[in-house]
């Protein structure tokens, strides 16, 4: 493959970046477009004056030898590290230590460190929302929300690295692809980010909450000043029933749920809510990726073979490899 082969990857989550990295390594000219101000997708890090929050994925696991080799390289480069914090699961009055149940890994300095590492050397256009893709001759032209082209000259292929719902909207020129994309259902997840003035006294870094209508997962991190940062993830059913509630109200409700379930009082120095509308695919397709050879449109993500960080990375990497002749 030479740089005459141009590929547009729409979405700079870990799947899109993995695909772009693979294509770039084989000589393709790749441009990545991301609607947000930072890469990483659900594995991004939100930076605030009260500290940094991994408000989507706080960690990832490894199941395949292929991904294990990749993670080993990240660890050698100082980008990823083993999670050493205590992980528990609580239900009623029972607390189970889950620390040794699975090896967990984190991005050093935040999960966004991994996205930035994978994107090094790539042409990534942030703050660029693609509204449509049009066939012009033998190439694809991308248009932003203002119907302007962010990259004149067109592309030989387009990769949609985003939730299947959004991919289906852009892939109208590939009906067979759209049919598969529409098979995936999604569950939302509300997240709350909190900074407390003082330490709670707890010794865990994360807790699976198995007995609460609102809380599903809580993550806790100590600050150098003695305060704590918390990330709270709501259950799918609770999130779905409040999908249109304001983020401020959600943050207050989840903060109250945290105080009640863990029986401690606090006064937040900072509090915010974030809605992951497409957080978890209900029934993944059990395919590595989707590819329509006639239109040269592909689609990737954790909705292909499993709702995990690893699944997203391998989905993008596999499509990138398959596009190389």
N, C-alpha and C positions, 0 to 999 in steps of 0.2 A: 504494500500500500504506500502511496506517496501523498504529499501534502495537497495534491490536486483533488483528493477526496475530502470534502468538507462535511462536517457533521455538526448539527445544532443539538445540544443537550439542554432541555428545558427543565430546570430544577436542580439546585445545588445542595440537595440532601446527600446523604452518604451513598445512596444508589447512583445518583447522577454523577457524582464526583468519581466514584469507582469506575463507572463506564467511560467517562472522559479520560481518566488516567490511563486506562488500558488502551484506548484508541490513540491517545497522544504518544504513548510508548512505541506504538507500531507505525508512527509516521503520519497519521491523519491530522488534518487541520480541524481542531475542535474548538467550538465556542460554547460556553455554558452561560445560560441566562437564568437569573434568580430574582424573583419578585421582592424578596426581603433584603434588608440592609446587611445581612450576614449570612454566610453559608452554614450548612449543617442540618437544616430542617428540624426534625424532632430531636436531633442530637446537637442542638445549638446551645450556647450559653448566653444568658441575659445578664448584661453588666449594668449595675446600678451604683449609686453613691453609697448604698448600704451593703455592697458586696455583690458577688457573682452567683448566679443561680443556674444550675442545669435543670431547667423547668420542664423538659421532656424526659429523655432517657438520662438517668443518673449513672448507669453502668451498662455493660454488655457482657454476654457470656460467649463461650466458644464451644461448638459442637463438632465441627469438621476439621480435618487435617489441613485442608486448603486455607481456611481462615486462621487456623492456629499458626501457620507459617507467617501469614501477614501480620498478625498481632505480635509475634516474636520480633519482627523487624521494627514495628512501632515501639516496642519496649526498648530495643537496643538503641533506637534513636532518641529515647527519652520522651516520647510523645504519649505513651500509655503506660499504665502501671497496674499491678494487682491491687484490688480493693482490700484493705486490711481492717476496715471497720466492722463492728459486730452487726449482724443482720438477724432480726428476730421475726417470729410470726406470733400474733396474739389472737386469742379467741376466748372470750369470757375471762376467767381468772388464770388461764393457762398461757404460759409463754414458752415458745419453743425456739431454741437457738438454731438458726439456719445458715450460720456463717460458713460451715464446712460442707453444706449441701451442694454447692456449685462454686467454681472459680469465677470470680467477677472481676472485671477490668474497668478502669476509668481513664478518661483523658487527663493528662497532667496539666493542671491549670484550667481545667474545665473540658467538657466534652467537645467543645468547638475546636480545641487544639488538634483533634484528629482530622476534622474537616479541613482545617487550614493546611495541615501537613499534606493531605491527599491532593489538595488543589494547588500546591506549589508549582509554579511554572505554567499553569493553565490560564487560558483567557476566560476569566469569569466576570460577567457583567452583572453586578448587583443592582438592586432597585430597578429592575427591568421586568415588567409584567407582560408576557406575551398573550395577546388577545385572540390571535388566529394564525393559522398557517395556510398558505395558498400555493397551489401548483402553478409555476410559471415556466413553461417549456418543460425541460427535463429536471428542473430543480425546484426546491421549496423556498418560498419567501416567507419570512416571519414579519408579523405586524404587531406593534404594541397596542396599548389601549387607545391611543390617539391615532391609530391606523397609519403609523409611521414605521418604516423599517429600521430596526436598530442595527442591522448588519446587511448592507447592500451586497449584492452579488449572488445571494442564494446559497442553498445547501443541497448536497446530494442525498442526505438522509437526516431524519429527525428522530431523536430519542425523547420520549415523554417520561420524565423522572418525577412523578408526583402521584398523589392519590388517584385511584382508578376513575373516580367521579370526574375529576378535572381533566384527566387524560382523554376520557370519552368525549368531552366537549371539544377538544382540539383535533381529535382523530376522525372527524366526520368523513374524510376521504378514504377511510379504510373501514368499511362497514363490518367486516368479519372481526376486526380487532375490537371495534366498539361493542359488538355482541359479547365478547369475552369480558371486556372491561365492566360491562353493566351487570355481570354476574356477582361481583364482589359487593358485599354489604359492609357498612362501617358503624362503629360505635364511637361516640364522642367521649372526651375526658376533660373535665375542668381541673385546672391546677391553681393552687394558691401559693404565693411566695410570701414568707414572713421573715422579719428580723426582730428578735426579742432583745430587750435590754440586758437581761441577766440569764445565767445558765439555768437550765431546767433540772440539772442533776442526773439526767439519763445518760446511760453509757452506750446506747446503740447508735449506729449510723443510719440504719434504715429499718422499717418495720412494715411487714404485711399485716393489714388489719382485716381479719376474717369474720368479724362479727358486727360490723357497723353499716348502717344504711348509706351513709355519705362517704366515709373514709375507706379507701382501698390500700393506700400506701403512703407512708410518711418518711421523709429523709431529713436528717439532722446533721448540721455541721457546726463545729465550734469556730468562733471568731477569735482573733488575737486579743481583742479587747475584752473578752469574757462573755460577749453576747453570742447568740446562736442564729443561724439561718436555717429555715425550714422550707421544704417543698412538700406540699400536700397534693395527692392525686385522689380525685373522687371516684366512686364506683361508676360503672357504665350506666346503670339504670338511673341513679341520682343525677348524673350529668345530662342524660337524655331528657329527663323531665324538666330540666332548667336550662335548656340549650339557648334560650333567648334572654335569660336573666343577665343583668349587667355584671361586668367583671368585678366591680367594687362590692356589690352585694354578695357575689359568690365568695370572694376573699373573706368577708366578714362571717359568712355562714360556716365556711370550712375552718376558720380560726376558732370559732365557738365549738365546733365539733371536736377539734384537737384538744381544747381545754377540758371539755367534758369527758372525752374518752380516756385521756391520760391523766386526768385529775390533777391538773396544775394550772395556776393562774399566771398570766403574763400581760404585759402592755406592749403591743407591737410598735417598734420604731418605724417600721415600713411594712406595707401590706399591699399586695396586688393580685389580680386574678388573670389567668390566661386560658382561653378556650382552644383546645385541640379538637376541632370539629371532626376531623378524620384521624382519630387516634389509633384505633385497632381494627384491622380487617376481621370480619366475623368468620368468613369462609374463604381462606386464601385459595388461589387457583391450583396450587401444587405444581406450578410450572416455574422454571427458572426466570423466564422472561416471555414477553410476547413480541413477535416480529412478523410484519406483513411485507413479504419480499417484493410484491408488485408495487406497492406505494413507497417502500423503503421508510416505513414508520415503525418504530419500536416503542415498547412501554416496559418500565421496570419499577420495582419497589418491593417493600416487605409484604405487600398484598399478593405477590406472586407465589411464594412458597412458604411464608411463615412470618408472623409479626414480631420479628426480632431485628436488632441492629445487624447481626450477622447475615440474616436473610436478605436484607436490603443491600448490603455490600456485595454479596455473592451474586445477586440478581444483576446488578449493574456490571460487575466484572465479567460475568458470563456473556451478556449481550455484547459488550465491547469486544470480547474475544471472538464471538461468532461473526462479527461484521468484518473481521480481518480475513481477506482472501488467502 
